Amino acid sequence: MTAHYLGTPEQLRDPNYTPPLTQAIPLGIQHVLAMFISNVTPAIIIAGAAGFGFGSNSPDFPALIYMIQMSMLFAGIATLFQTIGFGPVGARLPIVQGTSFAFLPIMIPLVAGKGIDALPALYGGVVVGGLFHSLLGTVIGKIRFALPPLVTGLVVLLIGLSLVRVGIQYAAGGVAAMSQPEYGSFLNWLVAITVIVTTLGLKFFARGIWSVAAILIGLLAGYVLALLLGMVSFSNVASAGVFTVPVPFKYGIAFSLSAIVGFCLMAFVSAVETVGDVSGITKGGAGREATDKEIVGATYADGLGSAIAGVFGALPNTSFSQNVGLIAITGVMSRMVVTFGAIFLIICGLLPKVGALISTVPIEVLGGSVIVMFGMVAAAGVQMLSDVLWNRRNMVIFAVSLSVGLGLQLEPKALQYLPETLQVLLASGILPGAFLAIVLNLVLPHELPGEAHVPASTDEENPVAPVTAAE
C-alpha cells in the first residue's frame, strides 16, 4: 500500500481532510491506545490515596470502576469538543483530551486517607476549576503576545522532559513494581524494546499505512510477545459489567476553599500546557504556528470538558502531550482521525468489558511506545525553538528558565520550606519555567549593554534576522 492511498502531503497537513475509513479508524484507535493507561491511571492513584476500591471484595470497589469508566467516557467527549467543537469551543484540530496528571499534587492531599467521603470536595474543585479554566479562554488570545516561540517551545520541551522518565518507568514495569525484583527485568525490557524496534522499523522502512500506523502495529507486536510470555491477564474482563450509565453527582459535591484555590491555580498551568500542545501540533503536523482562534477554542474546550467531567465523577481533562508526539510521528493532521478515536474511547467508557480488554495491555508494552512519543514531544519543543533568533538575550532567557524549571522538577525537596500550595505549583517546573520566560521576555531590553543592534546580515552562511518583540 502506498502513501497515495492515504493522501497527498498537502491533504495530510489539512485538519479537515479525512483519510479512507479503513485507515482513519485504526489511526484513531492508535491515538486511544497511546493514551489509554495514562488516562485511567490518575483515577487509580486517587482511589489508592483515599484508601478505597482495591480488591473485588471491597465494598467501594464499584466506585473505582466507575471513576475509571468516567475517565474514558469524558476524555472521549472532551476530545470531541476539540475536534468537532461548537461555537467558540474547540480548536478544530486533532487534539486528544485525557485525565490530567498535573492536578494530582492538588488532589492527593485533598483525599489522603479520607476514603470515598473525600470525593464530594474533590469534584467541587474539579467543576469550579474547570469553569475558571474556560474563563481563561477569554484572555488567552489577548496575552498570546507574551507567549512567543521562545516561551511555548520551552513549555513543550519541559513537558517532554518531564514525561521521558515515565516512559522508562513504564518499560521497566511501572511505578507499582519498583519495589519488586522483576522491575527492570530482561523480559520487561525485551517486550518494550520489541515495541520500539517494530515501530522504528515500520516507520522508516515501510510505506503507506504500515508506516503511518507504526505505533499501533508496534503495540500489537509487543502485546503478542507479552501474551506468549504469560504477562497478560484477562481476569478483569470476566468480572467487568456490561454497561455503565453516567450519573450526575453520583457521589455528591461540596465546595472547599482550598480545593477551589488549588484547582484554579493549576488550571493556569494546564492552560499554558495546552497553548504549548496546540502549537506543537500545528508545528509538527502542518508546519505552521497556531492561530489565536485555535488557542482560544482549545482553552475553552479544556475547561468545559473538565467541568462536565467533574459533574459526572471524572477528573479534570487536558490536552495529552503524548498525542502531540504521535501527530509528529505519523504526519497525519486530520481531526477526523482523532474524532474516530474519541468515539472509540466513549464506547470504552460505556462498555466496561471493552475497556477492561484494552486494560490488559501490559505497562511494559505501553512503555515501549511512549518512550518514542514522549521523546517526540521534547523534539517538537526543540523544533519550535528553532524559530527563535538565538542572540545573547534569548539564550540568557532560555538558560535561566530551563535551569529553574528543569531543576525544580529534578529536585522538588529544595522547596520543602515553602507553603504547601507553592510547593505544588513550583515542583512541576513547567509553571516557574514558563513564568520566568514570559517575564524575562517582556522586561529585558532587546539589546544587551554593549551589544549594538545587528541588522539582517547579507552573509549567506550566517544570516542574522532582526530582533522583534515576538522573539
C-alpha positions as CSV (number, residue, x, y, z in Angstrom):
1,M,0.0,0.0,0.0
2,T,1.5,3.3,-1.0
3,A,1.1,6.8,0.5
4,H,-1.1,7.7,-2.4
5,Y,-4.0,5.8,-0.8
6,L,-3.5,7.6,2.5
7,G,-3.5,11.1,1.0
8,T,-1.2,13.6,-0.6
9,P,1.3,15.6,1.6
10,E,-1.0,18.6,1.3
11,Q,-4.0,16.6,2.4
12,L,-2.2,15.0,5.4
13,R,-1.4,18.5,6.7
14,D,-5.0,19.6,6.4
15,P,-7.0,19.2,9.7
16,N,-10.3,18.9,7.7
17,Y,-9.1,16.1,5.5
18,T,-10.4,12.6,6.2
19,P,-8.3,9.6,5.1
20,P,-10.1,6.4,3.9
21,L,-12.1,4.9,6.8
22,T,-10.1,1.6,6.6
23,Q,-7.1,3.7,7.6
24,A,-8.6,6.6,9.6
25,I,-10.3,4.3,12.1
26,P,-7.1,2.3,13.0
27,L,-5.2,5.5,13.2
28,G,-7.8,6.9,15.6
29,I,-7.6,3.8,17.8
30,Q,-3.8,4.2,17.8
31,H,-4.4,7.6,19.4
32,V,-6.5,6.0,22.1
33,L,-4.0,3.2,22.8
34,A,-1.3,5.8,23.1
35,M,-3.0,7.5,26.0
36,F,-5.2,4.8,27.5
37,I,-3.2,3.8,30.6
38,S,-2.2,7.4,31.3
39,N,-5.9,8.4,31.1
40,V,-7.1,5.9,33.7
41,T,-4.1,6.0,36.0
42,P,-5.0,9.2,37.8
43,A,-8.3,7.7,38.9
44,I,-6.4,4.6,40.3
45,I,-3.9,6.9,42.1
46,I,-6.6,9.0,43.7
47,A,-8.5,5.9,44.9
48,G,-5.3,4.5,46.3
49,A,-4.5,7.8,48.1
50,A,-8.0,7.9,49.5
51,G,-7.8,4.3,50.6
52,F,-10.8,2.7,48.8
53,G,-11.7,0.4,45.9
54,F,-8.9,-2.1,45.7
55,G,-9.9,-5.7,45.7
56,S,-13.1,-7.0,44.2
57,N,-14.4,-7.8,47.7
58,S,-14.0,-4.2,48.8
59,P,-17.5,-2.5,49.3
60,D,-16.1,0.6,47.5
61,F,-14.7,-1.4,44.5
62,P,-17.5,-0.2,42.2
63,A,-16.6,3.4,42.9
64,L,-13.1,2.8,41.5
65,I,-14.5,1.0,38.4
66,Y,-17.0,3.9,37.9
67,M,-14.2,6.5,38.1
68,I,-12.2,4.6,35.5
69,Q,-15.1,4.3,33.2
70,M,-15.9,8.0,33.5
71,S,-12.3,8.9,32.8
72,M,-12.6,7.1,29.4
73,L,-16.1,8.4,28.6
74,F,-15.4,12.1,29.3
75,A,-12.0,12.0,27.8
76,G,-13.8,11.0,24.6
77,I,-16.4,13.7,25.0
78,A,-13.8,16.4,25.7
79,T,-11.9,15.2,22.7
80,L,-15.0,15.8,20.5
81,F,-15.2,19.3,22.0
82,Q,-11.7,19.9,20.5
83,T,-12.0,18.1,17.1
84,I,-15.6,19.0,16.2
85,G,-16.3,21.9,18.5
86,F,-19.3,24.2,18.8
87,G,-19.4,27.9,18.7
88,P,-16.2,29.3,20.1
89,V,-15.4,26.0,21.9
90,G,-12.8,23.7,20.4
91,A,-9.6,24.2,18.3
92,R,-11.0,22.0,15.4
93,L,-7.6,20.3,15.5
94,P,-6.5,16.6,16.2
95,I,-6.2,17.3,20.0
96,V,-6.7,14.3,22.3
97,Q,-8.0,15.1,25.7
98,G,-7.4,13.0,28.7
99,T,-7.2,13.0,32.5
100,S,-4.5,15.4,33.6
101,F,-1.6,14.3,35.8
102,A,-0.9,18.0,36.5
103,F,-3.7,18.1,39.1
104,L,-2.5,15.1,41.1
105,P,-0.4,17.1,43.6
106,I,-3.6,19.1,44.4
107,M,-5.9,16.1,44.5
108,I,-3.9,13.7,46.6
109,P,-3.7,15.9,49.8
110,L,-7.4,16.6,49.4
111,V,-8.4,12.9,49.5
112,A,-5.5,11.3,51.5
113,G,-6.9,8.6,53.9
114,K,-10.4,10.0,53.7
115,G,-12.0,7.2,51.7
116,I,-15.0,7.7,49.5
117,D,-16.1,10.6,51.7
118,A,-13.4,12.8,50.1
119,L,-15.0,12.7,46.7
120,P,-17.6,15.5,47.0
121,A,-15.0,18.2,47.8
122,L,-12.7,16.8,45.1
123,Y,-15.4,17.0,42.4
124,G,-16.4,20.5,43.6
125,G,-12.9,21.6,43.0
126,V,-12.9,20.0,39.6
127,V,-16.1,21.7,38.5
128,V,-15.1,25.2,39.7
129,G,-11.6,24.8,38.4
130,G,-12.9,23.8,35.0
131,L,-15.2,26.8,34.8
132,F,-12.3,29.1,35.7
133,H,-10.2,27.3,33.1
134,S,-12.8,28.1,30.5
135,L,-12.8,31.8,31.5
136,L,-9.1,31.9,30.7
137,G,-10.1,31.4,27.1
138,T,-11.5,35.0,27.1
139,V,-8.0,36.4,27.8
140,I,-5.6,33.8,26.4
141,G,-5.8,35.4,22.9
142,K,-5.1,38.8,24.3
143,I,-2.0,37.7,26.2
144,R,-0.7,35.5,23.4
145,F,1.8,38.2,22.5
146,A,3.6,37.2,25.7
147,L,3.8,33.5,24.5
148,P,6.2,33.7,21.5
149,P,8.1,30.5,20.3
150,L,10.7,31.1,22.9
151,V,8.1,30.6,25.6
152,T,5.9,27.9,24.0
153,G,8.8,26.0,22.8
154,L,10.3,26.0,26.3
155,V,7.0,24.8,27.7
156,V,6.7,21.9,25.3
157,L,10.3,21.0,25.9
158,L,9.7,21.0,29.7
159,I,6.6,18.8,29.2
160,G,8.6,16.3,27.1
161,L,11.5,16.2,29.6
162,S,9.1,15.7,32.5
163,L,7.5,12.7,30.6
164,V,10.6,10.8,29.5
165,R,11.1,9.4,33.0
166,V,7.6,8.0,32.9
167,G,8.4,6.2,29.6
168,I,11.4,4.5,31.2
169,Q,9.4,3.5,34.3
170,Y,6.6,2.0,32.2
171,A,9.2,0.0,30.2
172,A,10.8,-1.3,33.3
173,G,7.5,-2.5,34.8
174,G,5.7,0.6,36.2
175,V,5.8,2.5,39.4
176,A,3.9,-0.2,41.3
177,A,6.6,-2.7,40.5
178,M,9.6,-0.6,41.7
179,S,9.9,-2.4,44.9
180,Q,9.7,-5.8,43.2
181,P,12.5,-8.0,41.9
182,E,11.0,-8.0,38.4
183,Y,11.3,-4.2,38.0
184,G,13.7,-3.6,35.1
185,S,14.0,-7.3,34.3
186,F,15.2,-8.7,31.0
187,L,11.7,-9.8,30.0
188,N,10.2,-6.4,30.7
189,W,12.8,-4.7,28.6
190,L,12.5,-7.3,25.8
191,V,8.8,-6.5,25.4
192,A,9.4,-2.7,25.4
193,I,12.4,-3.0,23.0
194,T,10.3,-5.1,20.7
195,V,7.7,-2.3,20.5
196,I,10.4,0.3,19.8
197,V,12.2,-1.8,17.2
198,T,9.0,-2.7,15.4
199,T,7.8,0.9,15.5
200,L,11.0,2.4,14.1
201,G,11.4,-0.4,11.6
202,L,8.0,0.2,10.1
203,K,8.3,4.0,10.3
204,F,11.5,4.2,8.3
205,F,11.4,1.1,6.1
206,A,7.7,0.6,5.3
207,R,5.3,2.7,3.3
208,G,1.7,3.9,3.4
209,I,-0.5,2.7,6.3
210,W,2.2,0.4,7.5
211,S,4.5,3.4,8.1
212,V,1.8,5.7,9.5
213,A,0.3,3.1,11.8
214,A,3.8,2.1,13.1
215,I,2.9,2.9,16.7
216,L,-0.2,0.7,16.7
217,I,1.5,-2.2,15.0
218,G,4.4,-1.9,17.4
219,L,1.9,-2.1,20.3
220,L,0.3,-5.2,18.8
221,A,3.7,-6.8,18.3
222,G,4.6,-6.2,21.9
223,Y,1.2,-7.4,23.1
224,V,1.5,-10.7,21.3
225,L,5.0,-11.2,22.7
226,A,3.7,-10.4,26.2
227,L,0.9,-12.8,25.8
228,L,3.3,-15.6,24.8
229,L,5.4,-14.8,27.9
230,G,2.4,-15.0,30.2
231,M,2.4,-11.3,31.1
232,V,-1.3,-10.8,30.0
233,S,-4.2,-11.4,32.4
234,F,-7.9,-11.5,31.4
235,S,-9.4,-11.8,34.9
236,N,-10.8,-8.3,34.9
237,V,-12.5,-8.8,31.6
238,A,-14.7,-11.6,33.0
239,S,-15.7,-9.6,36.1
240,A,-16.4,-6.3,34.3
241,G,-20.0,-5.2,33.9
242,V,-21.9,-4.9,30.6
243,F,-22.9,-1.3,30.5
244,T,-22.1,1.9,32.6
245,V,-24.6,4.7,32.9
246,P,-23.1,8.1,33.8
247,V,-24.9,9.6,36.8
248,P,-24.5,13.4,37.7
249,F,-23.2,14.0,41.2
250,K,-23.2,10.2,41.9
251,Y,-21.0,10.7,45.0
252,G,-22.2,14.2,45.8
253,I,-20.5,17.6,45.5
254,A,-19.1,20.0,48.1
255,F,-17.1,23.2,47.8
256,S,-13.9,23.6,49.8
257,L,-11.9,26.8,49.5
258,S,-8.5,25.0,49.5
259,A,-9.7,22.7,46.7
260,I,-11.1,25.6,44.6
261,V,-8.0,27.7,45.0
262,G,-5.7,24.8,44.2
263,F,-7.7,23.7,41.1
264,C,-7.9,27.3,39.8
265,L,-4.2,27.9,40.2
266,M,-3.4,24.6,38.4
267,A,-5.9,25.5,35.7
268,F,-3.4,28.2,34.6
269,V,-0.6,25.6,34.3
270,S,-2.9,23.4,32.3
271,A,-3.8,26.3,30.0
272,V,-0.2,27.1,29.4
273,E,0.5,23.4,28.6
274,T,-2.4,23.5,26.1
275,V,-1.0,26.5,24.4
276,G,2.2,24.6,24.0
277,D,0.5,21.4,22.9
278,V,-1.6,23.2,20.3
279,S,1.5,25.0,19.0
280,G,3.3,21.7,18.9
281,I,0.5,20.0,16.9
282,T,0.3,22.8,14.3
283,K,4.1,23.0,14.0
284,G,4.7,19.3,13.9
285,G,1.7,18.3,11.8
286,A,1.2,21.3,9.5
287,G,4.4,23.2,9.7
288,R,2.8,26.5,10.9
289,E,2.0,28.4,14.0
290,A,-1.3,28.0,15.8
291,T,-3.9,30.8,15.2
292,D,-5.4,32.8,18.1
293,K,-8.8,31.2,17.3
294,E,-7.3,27.7,17.7
295,I,-5.6,28.7,21.0
296,V,-8.8,30.3,22.4
297,G,-11.0,27.4,21.3
298,A,-8.7,24.8,22.8
299,T,-8.7,26.6,26.1
300,Y,-12.5,26.8,26.2
301,A,-12.7,23.1,25.4
302,D,-10.1,22.2,28.1
303,G,-12.1,24.0,30.8
304,L,-15.6,23.0,29.7
305,G,-14.5,19.3,29.4
306,S,-13.1,19.3,32.9
307,A,-16.2,21.0,34.4
308,I,-18.6,18.5,32.8
309,A,-16.3,15.6,33.8
310,G,-16.4,16.7,37.4
311,V,-20.2,16.7,37.4
312,F,-20.3,13.0,36.3
313,G,-17.5,11.8,38.6
314,A,-14.4,12.1,36.4
315,L,-11.2,14.0,36.9
316,P,-10.0,17.2,35.1
317,N,-9.0,16.9,31.5
318,T,-6.3,18.5,29.4
319,S,-4.7,18.0,26.0
320,F,-2.4,15.0,26.0
321,S,1.2,15.7,25.1
322,Q,2.0,12.1,24.0
323,N,-0.5,12.5,21.2
324,V,1.3,15.7,20.1
325,G,4.3,13.4,19.6
326,L,2.1,10.9,17.7
327,I,1.0,13.6,15.3
328,A,4.6,14.4,14.7
329,I,5.4,10.8,14.1
330,T,2.5,9.9,11.7
331,G,2.4,13.3,10.0
332,V,-1.4,12.9,9.8
333,M,-3.1,16.2,10.8
334,S,-6.7,15.0,10.3
335,R,-9.1,15.9,13.1
336,M,-11.5,13.3,11.9
337,V,-8.9,10.6,12.7
338,V,-8.9,11.7,16.3
339,T,-12.7,12.0,16.2
340,F,-12.9,8.3,15.4
341,G,-10.6,7.7,18.3
342,A,-12.8,9.8,20.6
343,I,-15.9,7.7,19.6
344,F,-14.0,4.5,20.4
345,L,-13.0,6.0,23.7
346,I,-16.6,6.8,24.5
347,I,-17.6,3.2,23.7
348,C,-14.9,2.0,26.1
349,G,-16.4,4.3,28.8
350,L,-19.9,2.9,28.3
351,L,-19.0,-0.7,27.8
352,P,-16.7,-1.8,30.7
353,K,-15.7,-5.1,29.1
354,V,-14.2,-3.2,26.1
355,G,-12.3,-1.0,28.4
356,A,-11.2,-4.0,30.6
357,L,-9.9,-5.8,27.5
358,I,-7.8,-2.8,26.5
359,S,-6.5,-2.5,30.1
360,T,-5.0,-6.0,29.7
361,V,-2.2,-4.4,27.7
362,P,0.9,-4.7,30.0
363,I,2.5,-1.5,31.0
364,E,5.8,-2.7,29.5
365,V,4.2,-2.7,26.1
366,L,3.0,0.9,26.5
367,G,6.4,1.8,27.8
368,G,8.0,0.9,24.5
369,S,5.6,3.2,22.6
370,V,5.7,6.1,25.0
371,I,9.5,6.2,25.1
372,V,9.3,7.1,21.4
373,M,6.3,9.5,21.8
374,F,7.5,11.3,24.9
375,G,10.8,11.9,23.2
376,M,9.0,13.3,20.2
377,V,7.2,15.8,22.5
378,A,10.6,17.1,23.6
379,A,11.7,17.1,19.9
380,A,8.6,19.2,19.0
381,G,9.7,21.7,21.6
382,V,13.2,21.9,20.1
383,Q,11.6,22.3,16.6
384,M,9.5,25.3,17.9
385,L,12.6,26.8,19.4
386,S,14.3,26.6,16.0
387,D,12.2,29.7,15.0
388,V,13.9,31.7,17.8
389,L,16.8,34.1,16.9
390,W,19.5,32.8,19.3
391,N,21.2,36.1,20.2
392,R,22.7,36.5,23.7
393,R,19.4,37.9,25.1
394,N,17.3,35.0,24.1
395,M,20.0,32.5,25.2
396,V,20.0,34.0,28.7
397,I,16.2,33.9,28.9
398,F,16.2,30.2,27.8
399,A,19.1,29.3,30.0
400,V,17.6,30.7,33.2
401,S,14.1,29.5,32.6
402,L,15.2,26.0,31.7
403,S,17.6,25.7,34.6
404,V,15.0,26.7,37.1
405,G,12.1,24.7,35.6
406,L,14.0,21.5,35.0
407,G,16.0,21.9,38.2
408,L,12.8,22.1,40.3
409,Q,11.4,19.0,38.5
410,L,14.5,17.1,39.4
411,E,14.9,18.3,43.0
412,P,11.4,19.2,44.5
413,K,12.8,18.8,48.0
414,A,14.5,22.2,47.5
415,L,11.1,23.7,48.1
416,Q,10.3,21.9,51.3
417,Y,10.2,25.1,53.5
418,L,7.7,26.9,51.2
419,P,3.9,26.7,51.9
420,E,2.4,23.5,50.5
421,T,0.4,25.3,47.8
422,L,3.6,26.9,46.5
423,Q,5.4,23.6,46.6
424,V,2.7,22.1,44.4
425,L,2.8,24.9,41.9
426,L,6.6,25.2,41.6
427,A,7.6,21.5,41.8
428,S,6.2,20.7,38.3
429,G,8.8,23.0,36.9
430,I,6.5,23.9,34.0
431,L,4.9,26.9,35.7
432,P,8.0,28.5,37.1
433,G,9.9,27.9,33.8
434,A,7.1,29.4,31.8
435,F,6.6,32.3,34.2
436,L,10.3,33.2,34.1
437,A,10.4,33.0,30.3
438,I,7.3,35.2,30.0
439,V,8.6,37.9,32.4
440,L,12.1,38.0,31.2
441,N,11.0,38.2,27.5
442,L,8.8,41.2,28.4
443,V,11.2,43.2,30.6
444,L,14.6,42.5,29.2
445,P,15.8,45.0,26.5
446,H,16.3,43.6,23.1
447,E,19.8,45.0,23.0
448,L,22.1,44.0,25.9
449,P,24.5,46.6,27.2
450,G,27.5,46.9,24.9
451,E,25.7,45.0,22.2
452,A,24.9,47.1,19.2
453,H,21.8,46.3,17.2
454,V,22.7,43.8,14.4
455,P,20.7,44.3,11.2
456,A,19.8,41.5,8.9
457,S,23.0,40.0,7.6
458,T,23.9,39.6,4.0
459,D,26.3,36.7,4.9
460,E,24.6,33.7,3.3
461,E,26.4,31.3,5.6
462,N,25.4,33.1,8.9
463,P,22.2,35.0,8.3
464,V,21.1,37.1,11.3
465,A,17.4,38.2,11.3
466,P,16.4,41.5,13.0
467,V,15.2,41.1,16.6
468,T,11.5,41.7,17.1
469,A,9.2,41.9,20.1
470,A,7.8,38.4,19.3
471,E,11.2,36.9,19.6
